[in-house]
Amino acid sequence: MAKGIARTLTAGDPANAAYYRRNLSQTRARLIFLNRNLQEILSKVEGAYTVFNDAYQYLEHRCGLRSMGAITTHPERSPGAGHLSA
């Protein structure tokens, strides 16, 4: 996404292309750092777990997590704060 945004901004404002390229480079570096830290932290997670929706499947795959699956009481609606708290 960042690459596409930088490309679009550069096309619309070529005078500031260097600024957009620099921001893209900084964003990439931050994302690489975040990914490494996240994988290090999540590598310590043991066992399997369940979630209220299947929103984490890409993260689980990338970090080697083991979800037992997603559960819900009403598949047509998202759980509210009270339900999650209970």
N, CA, C and O atoms as a Tinker XYZ file with bonds, in Angstrom:
   344  protein
     1  N      0.819000   -1.180000    0.000000    73     2
     2  CA     0.000000    0.000000    0.000000    64     1     3
     3  C      0.866000    1.246000    0.000000    63     2     4     5
     4  O      0.585000    2.202000   -0.724000    81     3
     5  N      1.906000    1.241000    0.800000    73     3     6
     6  CA     2.764000    2.421000    0.892000    64     5     7
     7  C      3.412000    2.728000   -0.446000    63     6     8     9
     8  O      3.538000    3.891000   -0.831000    81     7
     9  N      3.819000    1.690000   -1.148000    73     7    10
    10  CA     4.440000    1.893000   -2.459000    64     9    11
    11  C      3.441000    2.508000   -3.437000    63    10    12    13
    12  O      3.795000    3.411000   -4.194000    81    11
    13  N      2.214000    2.034000   -3.427000    73    11    14
    14  CA     1.174000    2.583000   -4.294000    64    13    15
    15  C      0.845000    4.023000   -3.952000    63    14    16    17
    16  O      0.639000    4.849000   -4.842000    81    15
    17  N      0.795000    4.324000   -2.662000    73    15    18
    18  CA     0.521000    5.701000   -2.229000    64    17    19
    19  C      1.645000    6.618000   -2.681000    63    18    20    21
    20  O      1.388000    7.698000   -3.213000    81    19
    21  N      2.887000    6.202000   -2.474000    73    19    22
    22  CA     4.031000    7.024000   -2.889000    64    21    23
    23  C      4.027000    7.240000   -4.401000    63    22    24    25
    24  O      4.327000    8.336000   -4.875000    81    23
    25  N      3.691000    6.203000   -5.150000    73    23    26
    26  CA     3.637000    6.315000   -6.603000    64    25    27
    27  C      2.559000    7.319000   -7.032000    63    26    28    29
    28  O      2.786000    8.141000   -7.920000    81    27
    29  N      1.402000    7.243000   -6.401000    73    27    30
    30  CA     0.304000    8.145000   -6.745000    64    29    31
    31  C      0.644000    9.588000   -6.381000    63    30    32    33
    32  O      0.389000   10.504000   -7.163000    81    31
    33  N      1.218000    9.790000   -5.196000    73    31    34
    34  CA     1.601000   11.140000   -4.789000    64    33    35
    35  C      2.658000   11.719000   -5.715000    63    34    36    37
    36  O      2.602000   12.895000   -6.075000    81    35
    37  N      3.623000   10.891000   -6.098000    73    35    38
    38  CA     4.682000   11.348000   -6.998000    64    37    39
    39  C      4.119000   11.728000   -8.362000    63    38    40    41
    40  O      4.539000   12.721000   -8.956000    81    39
    41  N      3.174000   10.943000   -8.854000    73    39    42
    42  CA     2.561000   11.255000  -10.151000    64    41    43
    43  C      1.800000   12.579000  -10.099000    63    42    44    45
    44  O      1.814000   13.337000  -11.068000    81    43
    45  N      1.141000   12.861000   -8.983000    73    43    46
    46  CA     0.372000   14.094000   -8.857000    64    45    47
    47  C      1.200000   15.290000   -8.428000    63    46    48    49
    48  O      0.767000   16.431000   -8.593000    81    47
    49  N      2.384000   15.050000   -7.882000    73    47    50
    50  CA     3.232000   16.126000   -7.359000    64    49    51
    51  C      4.703000   15.782000   -7.583000    63    50    52    53
    52  O      5.441000   15.558000   -6.624000    81    51
    53  N      5.131000   15.740000   -8.842000    73    51    54
    54  CA     6.501000   15.307000   -9.140000    64    53    55
    55  C      7.587000   16.185000   -8.510000    63    54    56    57
    56  O      8.712000   15.727000   -8.310000    81    55
    57  N      7.264000   17.422000   -8.202000    73    55    58
    58  CA     8.267000   18.310000   -7.595000    64    57    59
    59  C      8.704000   17.806000   -6.221000    63    58    60    61
    60  O      9.803000   18.128000   -5.772000    81    59
    61  N      7.872000   17.029000   -5.555000    73    59    62
    62  CA     8.199000   16.501000   -4.227000    64    61    63
    63  C      8.474000   15.004000   -4.242000    63    62    64    65
    64  O      8.335000   14.341000   -3.214000    81    63
    65  N      8.859000   14.468000   -5.383000    73    63    66
    66  CA     9.099000   13.033000   -5.530000    64    65    67
    67  C     10.154000   12.529000   -4.541000    63    66    68    69
    68  O      9.997000   11.451000   -3.967000    81    67
    69  N     11.212000   13.288000   -4.341000    73    67    70
    70  CA    12.268000   12.859000   -3.417000    64    69    71
    71  C     11.727000   12.728000   -1.995000    63    70    72    73
    72  O     12.105000   11.813000   -1.263000    81    71
    73  N     10.850000   13.637000   -1.611000    73    71    74
    74  CA    10.223000   13.601000   -0.288000    64    73    75
    75  C      9.394000   12.334000   -0.131000    63    74    76    77
    76  O      9.462000   11.673000    0.906000    81    75
    77  N      8.608000   11.988000   -1.153000    73    75    78
    78  CA     7.767000   10.786000   -1.093000    64    77    79
    79  C      8.614000    9.516000   -1.083000    63    78    80    81
    80  O      8.288000    8.560000   -0.380000    81    79
    81  N      9.690000    9.499000   -1.851000    73    79    82
    82  CA    10.581000    8.336000   -1.851000    64    81    83
    83  C     11.235000    8.152000   -0.472000    63    82    84    85
    84  O     11.359000    7.030000    0.019000    81    83
    85  N     11.644000    9.249000    0.133000    73    83    86
    86  CA    12.265000    9.182000    1.463000    64    85    87
    87  C     11.255000    8.655000    2.497000    63    86    88    89
    88  O     11.591000    7.811000    3.328000    81    87
    89  N     10.035000    9.155000    2.434000    73    87    90
    90  CA     9.007000    8.676000    3.356000    64    89    91
    91  C      8.719000    7.192000    3.138000    63    90    92    93
    92  O      8.515000    6.448000    4.097000    81    91
    93  N      8.703000    6.766000    1.874000    73    91    94
    94  CA     8.482000    5.355000    1.575000    64    93    95
    95  C      9.610000    4.510000    2.150000    63    94    96    97
    96  O      9.357000    3.450000    2.722000    81    95
    97  N     10.829000    4.956000    2.009000    73    95    98
    98  CA    11.972000    4.225000    2.543000    64    97    99
    99  C     11.889000    4.112000    4.061000    63    98   100   101
   100  O     12.162000    3.048000    4.616000    81    99
   101  N     11.517000    5.188000    4.732000    73    99   102
   102  CA    11.374000    5.168000    6.191000    64   101   103
   103  C     10.220000    4.248000    6.614000    63   102   104   105
   104  O     10.323000    3.527000    7.606000    81   103
   105  N      9.144000    4.282000    5.864000    73   103   106
   106  CA     7.997000    3.423000    6.182000    64   105   107
   107  C      8.367000    1.957000    6.034000    63   106   108   109
   108  O      8.020000    1.140000    6.888000    81   107
   109  N      9.062000    1.618000    4.968000    73   107   110
   110  CA     9.505000    0.235000    4.780000    64   109   111
   111  C     10.383000   -0.225000    5.938000    63   110   112   113
   112  O     10.209000   -1.329000    6.454000    81   111
   113  N     11.328000    0.625000    6.345000    73   111   114
   114  CA    12.228000    0.271000    7.446000    64   113   115
   115  C     11.440000    0.044000    8.737000    63   114   116   117
   116  O     11.736000   -0.887000    9.486000    81   115
   117  N     10.457000    0.874000    8.996000    73   115   118
   118  CA     9.639000    0.713000   10.204000    64   117   119
   119  C      8.825000   -0.572000   10.153000    63   118   120   121
   120  O      8.689000   -1.264000   11.163000    81   119
   121  N      8.284000   -0.894000    8.983000    73   119   122
   122  CA     7.495000   -2.116000    8.844000    64   121   123
   123  C      8.361000   -3.366000    9.011000    63   122   124   125
   124  O      7.920000   -4.345000    9.614000    81   123
   125  N      9.567000   -3.343000    8.493000    73   123   126
   126  CA    10.493000   -4.467000    8.664000    64   125   127
   127  C     10.825000   -4.635000   10.143000    63   126   128   129
   128  O     10.843000   -5.757000   10.649000    81   127
   129  N     11.087000   -3.537000   10.837000    73   127   130
   130  CA    11.385000   -3.570000   12.265000    64   129   131
   131  C     10.188000   -4.117000   13.045000    63   130   132   133
   132  O     10.352000   -4.974000   13.913000    81   131
   133  N      8.993000   -3.626000   12.739000    73   131   134
   134  CA     7.782000   -4.086000   13.403000    64   133   135
   135  C      7.567000   -5.581000   13.174000    63   134   136   137
   136  O      7.247000   -6.316000   14.108000    81   135
   137  N      7.743000   -6.026000   11.940000    73   135   138
   138  CA     7.553000   -7.435000   11.619000    64   137   139
   139  C      8.523000   -8.314000   12.400000    63   138   140   141
   140  O      8.124000   -9.352000   12.929000    81   139
   141  N      9.768000   -7.921000   12.478000    73   139   142
   142  CA    10.761000   -8.709000   13.226000    64   141   143
   143  C     10.409000   -8.772000   14.710000    63   142   144   145
   144  O     10.473000   -9.837000   15.324000    81   143
   145  N     10.037000   -7.629000   15.280000    73   143   146
   146  CA     9.674000   -7.614000   16.700000    64   145   147
   147  C      8.438000   -8.449000   16.963000    63   146   148   149
   148  O      8.385000   -9.195000   17.941000    81   147
   149  N      7.453000   -8.331000   16.107000    73   147   150
   150  CA     6.217000   -9.086000   16.273000    64   149   151
   151  C      6.475000  -10.585000   16.190000    63   150   152   153
   152  O      5.951000  -11.354000   16.996000    81   151
   153  N      7.278000  -11.000000   15.223000    73   151   154
   154  CA     7.586000  -12.419000   15.100000    64   153   155
   155  C      8.368000  -12.929000   16.302000    63   154   156   157
   156  O      8.159000  -14.059000   16.742000    81   155
   157  N      9.264000  -12.109000   16.835000    73   155   158
   158  CA    10.024000  -12.512000   18.022000    64   157   159
   159  C      9.098000  -12.685000   19.224000    63   158   160   161
   160  O      9.210000  -13.668000   19.956000    81   159
   161  N      8.200000  -11.751000   19.428000    73   159   162
   162  CA     7.270000  -11.818000   20.557000    64   161   163
   163  C      6.329000  -13.011000   20.406000    63   162   164   165
   164  O      6.134000  -13.779000   21.348000    81   163
   165  N      5.751000  -13.161000   19.221000    73   163   166
   166  CA     4.758000  -14.211000   19.012000    64   165   167
   167  C      5.366000  -15.603000   18.910000    63   166   168   169
   168  O      4.651000  -16.596000   19.041000    81   167
   169  N      6.662000  -15.692000   18.681000    73   167   170
   170  CA     7.313000  -17.008000   18.626000    64   169   171
   171  C      7.283000  -17.690000   19.991000    63   170   172   173
   172  O      7.490000  -18.900000   20.084000    81   171
   173  N      7.028000  -16.925000   21.045000    73   171   174
   174  CA     6.986000  -17.472000   22.398000    64   173   175
   175  C      5.608000  -18.000000   22.782000    63   174   176   177
   176  O      5.445000  -18.603000   23.843000    81   175
   177  N      4.624000  -17.776000   21.926000    73   175   178
   178  CA     3.263000  -18.250000   22.208000    64   177   179
   179  C      3.230000  -19.762000   22.031000    63   178   180   181
   180  O      3.622000  -20.287000   20.989000    81   179
   181  N      2.757000  -20.453000   23.066000    73   179   182
   182  CA     2.677000  -21.910000   23.017000    64   181   183
   183  C      1.224000  -22.347000   23.019000    63   182   184   185
   184  O      0.362000  -21.664000   23.573000    81   183
   185  N      0.962000  -23.461000   22.411000    73   183   186
   186  CA    -0.386000  -24.012000   22.402000    64   185   187
   187  C     -1.280000  -23.350000   21.376000    63   186   188   189
   188  O     -0.852000  -22.513000   20.581000    81   187
   189  N     -2.528000  -23.752000   21.423000    73   187   190
   190  CA    -3.520000  -23.235000   20.488000    64   189   191
   191  C     -4.546000  -22.407000   21.253000    63   190   192   193
   192  O     -4.633000  -22.482000   22.478000    81   191
   193  N     -5.300000  -21.637000   20.531000    73   191   194
   194  CA    -6.287000  -20.747000   21.128000    64   193   195
   195  C     -7.467000  -20.606000   20.176000    63   194   196   197
   196  O     -7.391000  -21.010000   19.016000    81   195
   197  N     -8.546000  -20.036000   20.668000    73   195   198
   198  CA    -9.703000  -19.754000   19.822000    64   197   199
   199  C     -9.940000  -18.245000   19.802000    63   198   200   201
   200  O     -9.532000  -17.527000   20.715000    81   199
   201  N    -10.598000  -17.785000   18.760000    73   199   202
   202  CA   -10.906000  -16.365000   18.600000    64   201   203
   203  C    -12.372000  -16.212000   18.232000    63   202   204   205
   204  O    -13.028000  -17.187000   17.866000    81   203
   205  N    -12.888000  -14.992000   18.328000    73   203   206
   206  CA   -14.286000  -14.744000   17.984000    64   205   207
   207  C    -14.516000  -14.530000   16.494000    63   206   208   209
   208  O    -15.661000  -14.530000   16.043000    81   207
   209  N    -13.454000  -14.348000   15.726000    73   207   210
   210  CA   -13.596000  -14.312000   14.265000    64   209   211
   211  C    -12.274000  -14.696000   13.635000    63   210   212   213
   212  O    -11.248000  -14.774000   14.310000    81   211
   213  N    -12.308000  -14.931000   12.359000    73   211   214
   214  CA   -11.127000  -15.433000   11.646000    64   213   215
   215  C    -10.295000  -14.291000   11.060000    63   214   216   217
   216  O     -9.731000  -14.434000    9.975000    81   215
   217  N    -10.214000  -13.178000   11.754000    73   215   218
   218  CA    -9.522000  -12.007000   11.234000    64   217   219
   219  C     -8.002000  -12.112000   11.307000    63   218   220   221
   220  O     -7.300000  -11.305000   10.698000    81   219
   221  N     -7.491000  -13.081000   12.033000    73   219   222
   222  CA    -6.053000  -13.146000   12.287000    64   221   223
   223  C     -5.321000  -14.202000   11.464000    63   222   224   225
   224  O     -4.147000  -14.469000   11.719000    81   223
   225  N     -5.983000  -14.803000   10.492000    73   223   226
   226  CA    -5.374000  -15.932000    9.794000    64   225   227
   227  C     -4.066000  -15.585000    9.094000    63   226   228   229
   228  O     -3.166000  -16.423000    9.048000    81   227
   229  N     -3.929000  -14.381000    8.548000    73   227   230
   230  CA    -2.672000  -14.019000    7.880000    64   229   231
   231  C     -1.546000  -13.853000    8.892000    63   230   232   233
   232  O     -0.418000  -14.280000    8.650000    81   231
   233  N     -1.858000  -13.230000   10.030000    73   231   234
   234  CA    -0.872000  -13.080000   11.094000    64   233   235
   235  C     -0.481000  -14.447000   11.647000    63   234   236   237
   236  O      0.697000  -14.716000   11.880000    81   235
   237  N     -1.469000  -15.301000   11.852000    73   235   238
   238  CA    -1.193000  -16.643000   12.365000    64   237   239
   239  C     -0.268000  -17.411000   11.425000    63   238   240   241
   240  O      0.683000  -18.055000   11.868000    81   239
   241  N     -0.546000  -17.338000   10.153000    73   239   242
   242  CA     0.284000  -18.047000    9.175000    64   241   243
   243  C      1.698000  -17.474000    9.156000    63   242   244   245
   244  O      2.673000  -18.226000    9.162000    81   243
   245  N      1.810000  -16.165000    9.135000    73   243   246
   246  CA     3.118000  -15.509000    9.057000    64   245   247
   247  C      3.969000  -15.800000   10.292000    63   246   248   249
   248  O      5.186000  -15.952000   10.182000    81   247
   249  N      3.342000  -15.878000   11.465000    73   247   250
   250  CA     4.091000  -16.034000   12.716000    64   249   251
   251  C      4.056000  -17.451000   13.273000    63   250   252   253
   252  O      4.570000  -17.702000   14.363000    81   251
   253  N      3.455000  -18.375000   12.535000    73   251   254
   254  CA     3.441000  -19.767000   12.971000    64   253   255
   255  C      2.563000  -20.023000   14.189000    63   254   256   257
   256  O      2.860000  -20.914000   14.986000    81   255
   257  N      1.491000  -19.259000   14.344000    73   255   258
   258  CA     0.579000  -19.452000   15.467000    64   257   259
   259  C     -0.417000  -20.559000   15.149000    63   258   260   261
   260  O     -0.680000  -20.850000   13.982000    81   259
   261  N     -0.976000  -21.181000   16.203000    73   259   262
   262  CA    -1.910000  -22.282000   16.000000    64   261   263
   263  C     -3.273000  -21.945000   16.593000    63   262   264   265
   264  O     -3.494000  -22.109000   17.793000    81   263
   265  N     -4.160000  -21.487000   15.768000    73   263   266
   266  CA    -5.526000  -21.226000   16.200000    64   265   267
   267  C     -6.340000  -22.506000   16.067000    63   266   268   269
   268  O     -6.237000  -23.218000   15.068000    81   267
   269  N     -7.157000  -22.794000   17.090000    73   267   270
   270  CA    -8.047000  -23.953000   17.020000    64   269   271
   271  C     -9.255000  -23.635000   16.153000    63   270   272   273
   272  O     -9.951000  -24.539000   15.692000    81   271
   273  N     -9.497000  -22.364000   15.935000    73   271   274
   274  CA   -10.626000  -21.961000   15.117000    64   273   275
   275  C    -11.297000  -20.717000   15.665000    63   274   276   277
   276  O    -10.891000  -20.155000   16.682000    81   275
   277  N    -12.327000  -20.312000   14.964000    73   275   278
   278  CA   -13.100000  -19.147000   15.363000    64   277   279
   279  C    -14.479000  -19.590000   15.816000    63   278   280   281
   280  O    -15.085000  -20.473000   15.209000    81   279
   281  N    -14.966000  -18.984000   16.872000    73   279   282
   282  CA   -16.295000  -19.315000   17.366000    64   281   283
   283  C    -17.150000  -18.058000   17.428000    63   282   284   285
   284  O    -16.631000  -16.949000   17.563000    81   283
   285  N    -18.437000  -18.233000   17.330000    73   283   286
   286  CA   -19.362000  -17.122000   17.452000    64   285   287
   287  C    -20.736000  -17.652000   17.841000    63   286   288   289
   288  O    -21.095000  -18.782000   17.510000    81   287
   289  N    -21.487000  -16.837000   18.536000    73   287   290
   290  CA   -22.839000  -17.230000   18.901000    64   289   291
   291  C    -23.852000  -16.797000   17.847000    63   290   292   293
   292  O    -24.914000  -17.405000   17.715000    81   291
   293  N    -23.525000  -15.750000   17.100000    73   291   294
   294  CA   -24.396000  -15.221000   16.039000    64   293   295
   295  C    -23.530000  -14.860000   14.835000    63   294   296   297
   296  O    -23.008000  -13.746000   14.782000    81   295
   297  N    -23.362000  -15.749000   13.879000    73   295   298
   298  CA   -22.437000  -15.503000   12.768000    64   297   299
   299  C    -22.772000  -14.261000   11.947000    63   298   300   301
   300  O    -21.902000  -13.723000   11.263000    81   299
   301  N    -24.011000  -13.803000   12.003000    73   299   302
   302  CA   -24.404000  -12.653000   11.184000    64   301   303
   303  C    -24.056000  -11.312000   11.825000    63   302   304   305
   304  O    -24.228000  -10.275000   11.185000    81   303
   305  N    -23.570000  -11.298000   13.075000    73   303   306
   306  CA   -23.209000  -10.021000   13.700000    64   305   307
   307  C    -21.957000  -10.168000   14.555000    63   306   308   309
   308  O    -21.658000  -11.243000   15.076000    81   307
   309  N    -21.239000   -9.065000   14.685000    73   307   310
   310  CA   -20.004000   -9.040000   15.477000    64   309   311
   311  C    -20.342000   -8.969000   16.955000    63   310   312   313
   312  O    -21.347000   -8.361000   17.323000    81   311
   313  N    -19.520000   -9.579000   17.823000    73   311   314
   314  CA   -19.772000   -9.498000   19.261000    64   313   315
   315  C    -19.520000   -8.094000   19.780000    63   314   316   317
   316  O    -18.601000   -7.416000   19.319000    81   315
   317  N    -20.325000   -7.655000   20.731000    73   315   318
   318  CA   -20.135000   -6.355000   21.355000    64   317   319
   319  C    -19.187000   -6.433000   22.536000    63   318   320   321
   320  O    -18.757000   -7.521000   22.919000    81   319
   321  N    -18.856000   -5.283000   23.117000    73   319   322
   322  CA   -17.915000   -5.219000   24.225000    64   321   323
   323  C    -18.433000   -6.001000   25.435000    63   322   324   325
   324  O    -17.664000   -6.700000   26.096000    81   323
   325  N    -19.723000   -5.887000   25.725000    73   323   326
   326  CA   -20.296000   -6.613000   26.863000    64   325   327
   327  C    -20.191000   -8.108000   26.699000    63   326   328   329
   328  O    -19.872000   -8.823000   27.649000    81   327
   329  N    -20.460000   -8.585000   25.497000    73   327   330
   330  CA   -20.381000  -10.020000   25.216000    64   329   331
   331  C    -18.946000  -10.516000   25.351000    63   330   332   333
   332  O    -18.700000  -11.570000   25.938000    81   331
   333  N    -18.000000   -9.754000   24.806000    73   331   334
   334  CA   -16.597000  -10.158000   24.902000    64   333   335
   335  C    -16.131000  -10.156000   26.351000    63   334   336   337
   336  O    -15.375000  -11.035000   26.765000    81   335
   337  N    -16.579000   -9.175000   27.118000    73   335   338
   338  CA   -16.201000   -9.093000   28.526000    64   337   339
   339  C    -16.733000  -10.287000   29.322000    63   338   340   341
   340  O    -16.035000  -10.852000   30.164000    81   339
   341  N    -17.977000  -10.657000   29.036000    73   339   342
   342  CA   -18.581000  -11.800000   29.729000    64   341   343
   343  C    -17.860000  -13.077000   29.353000    63   342   344
   344  O    -18.220000  -14.152000   29.833000    81   343
